[in-house]
Amino acid sequence: MVLSLPHISWRKFVLAVVACAIGVTLFVPTAANAANYNIFKPLNIPGYCIRHAYLLGEISPCPTGSPYGDFAFEQVPGLASDRTSNTSGLISFESRNFPGWYLRHEYGRIKLAPRPASTDPSYDLFVRDASFYRKPGLSGVSGGVSYRSFNFPTQWLRHSDYHLYISEQTSWNLANDATFQVIGVP
């Protein structure tokens, strides 16, 4: 087990203790293990970005610069890639400040959770819930992207009242709430 969490808040310290108790390895990214991270801005709420807060997917005012912490995610190959022949655009959102933790949906709500061991009975559901198809933005705005749920193909990652959910395209504003601008960060 590796644990290296300098300059950590009390909330993150408690989370790290819990992570260690369940056998999850945490580390702070360095130049040696740097990846391509992004922040995701909803196109219809200027100045706001996706983030995780208290293990829930939220949108909050974007950070003005580094460190991006809870706002930065790496788009990694979809964790459910071995469960489908259609892997084009299939991604998962891995947290920058909690490597091995992913955004996933659970009962419609987006949450941050650690990837369970492949022998864990919850593993199959987890990798399906944490996989999304990256698609052109539903709002039609140039450069916008939307994310369709892997295991609920009629539902899209969207924000509502500053929280993240997956939802069907039945509300009048889903297209706007489900379209994001992806911005690379160091």
Protein Blocks (a to p, Z undefined) as FASTA:
>chain_A
ZZddehiafklmmmmmmmmmnopacddddfklgccddddddfklghiacddeehiacddd
ddfbdcfklmpccddddfklmmcfblghpacdddfklghiacddeehiacddddddfkbm
klmmmmmmmpccddddfklpghiacdddfklmkbccddeehiacddddfbfklmmmmccc
ddddZZ
